[in-house]
């Protein structure tokens, strides 16, 4: 499913126009992004939790050349599915 497909599904399910659905989807994604950028955690009960995880700097190796490289520390977004979502997906 693409973002366009998601907008169409939201419009159909909510009974709103595609323009309003697109605004809603964009606003939801922006809210999640802002939350994670601040280092906060977003929990949607039954659906899942969006959070961030810090990765320490480490040494790596370029698989094509074999050259050793330094990989800088980073913060990565992560998602953990809730039990309700897991149950529905596995049904």
FENHU-V707092 format. One line per field, one symbol per residue. ss: DSSP state (a for helix, b for strand, c for the rest). phi: phi as a letter, one per 20 degrees, with the letter a starting at -180 (. if undefined). psi: psi as a letter, one per 40 degrees, with the letter a starting at -180 (. if undefined). A space follows every 10 residues. Layout:
ss=???
phi=???
psi=???
//
This chain:
ss=ccaaaaaaaa aaaacccaaa aaaaaaaaaa aaaaaaaccc cbbbcccbbb bbbbbccbbb bccccccbbb bccbbbbbbb bcaaaaaaaa c
phi=.effffffff fffemcffff ffffffffff ffffffffne ddddgnerce bccedffbec bffedmffce dffbddfbcd fefffgfffe f
psi=hidddddddd dddefiiddd dddddddddd dddddddeei hhhhhddahh aihhhiiiia hhddeehhih hiiihiiihh iiddddddde .
//
